[in-house]
Amino acid sequence: HRGRGLMTTDVTAATFVKHSSGVMTFKVAVSSATLNGRTVSAVSAATVSGITISDVGANLAYTDPETCATVAANTGFTMTASGGTAGSDYSIPVTVTLSDGNAPVWVVVIQVRDS
């Protein structure tokens, strides 16, 4: 199972839900207020036991499926999650380096639910 999650956030936290057997790509769009003219230049995620995180990076341009608006490249980040144990929550620290060198840490919580 492949899926997508999408969230725009002014804070440095995001929560997504996935199935234990699914592979899901999450997109987190950082608000223009948070970016304040900056862009995302690099992204890294910590390794967390029990779940596999891959393909972490600044976002490419895409169309938001809810608003049909175009989201510019380098204004958020993406990551793919696979595995995990049903009923578990995983907190993934994600360091987002901005074009001015600031590097806030987002916490992406992935809840694994099979029902």
N, C-alpha and C positions, 0 to 999 in steps of 0.2 A: 504494500500500500504506500503510495506517495501522496503527500498532501502539502498544503501551504498554509502558513499562518502569516498574518500581517498586523502590525501595530504601529501607531504613531505615538510617540511619548515625549512629554516635557521633562519627565523624571528619568532617573537612570535605573529603571526596573521594567521588566516585561514578563508576562506569564502566558504560556501556551500549553495546550493539551495535545497529547499524541497517544496512539495505540502502541502497545509493546512490540508488535510485529511490524509496525509501520516505519517508513522512512519519511521524514517531514522536513521541508525547508522553510525556515522562518525568516521573515523580513521585518526589520525594525527600522522605521523611518524616524529620524530625529527631527524634531520640530524646528522651524525656521527661527523661533525665539531662542532655542538652545544653540543652534549653529551660529546665529548672529553674524552672518557673512562668511563664516568659515565653512570648510568642507571636511569630510572624513578622509583621512589620508592612509590610515592603517588600522587593522582590527586583529586582535588575537583573543582566543578563548582559553581559559585554564582547562586542564584535564580533570575530569571528575569521574571517580570510580562508579561503574554500573551503567553508564550510558556513553555512546560514541558520538562525539561532535566532530564534524568535518566541514570542509568548504566554507571556512570563515573568512569574510572579507567585506570591503566596502561594496555597497550595492551598485549594480548597473542601473541605467534608466529603465523604468517599467511603468505600466499603467495600473493604477490602484483599481482592483476589481470592484470595490464598493463605491468609489466616487467617480470612476472613469477618468480621473485626473492623471496626468503624467508626473511621475516622481523622478526628479533629476538624479543623475548618477552622483555618487559620493555624498549623499545626504542621509545615509543610514548604513545599515549593515545586514548581511545575511549569514545564516549558518544552517547546517543540516544536522539533524539528530536521528539516530537509529538506536534500536535496542531499548533497554530500560526494563525495570520490573514493574508490573501492574500494581497500582496502589502507592507507588513511590513518587516523591517530588525531588527533583534535582536542581540545585542552584548553581548556575554556571556563571562565574565572573568573566565578563567580556571587557577588555580594555579597548577603548575607541580613541585613537589618536587623531586629533583635529589638526587642520592645516597650520595653526599657530603654535603647535607643540603641546597644548593642553591634552591630557589623556584621562578623561573621566572613565570610571569603571561602571558599566551597566551590570546588573544582576538579572540574568534571564533564567526564569524558573520554568522548568519543563515538568509538567505533571503527566505521568503515564497512567492512563486509565483504559481498561478493556471493556468497560460497560457504561 
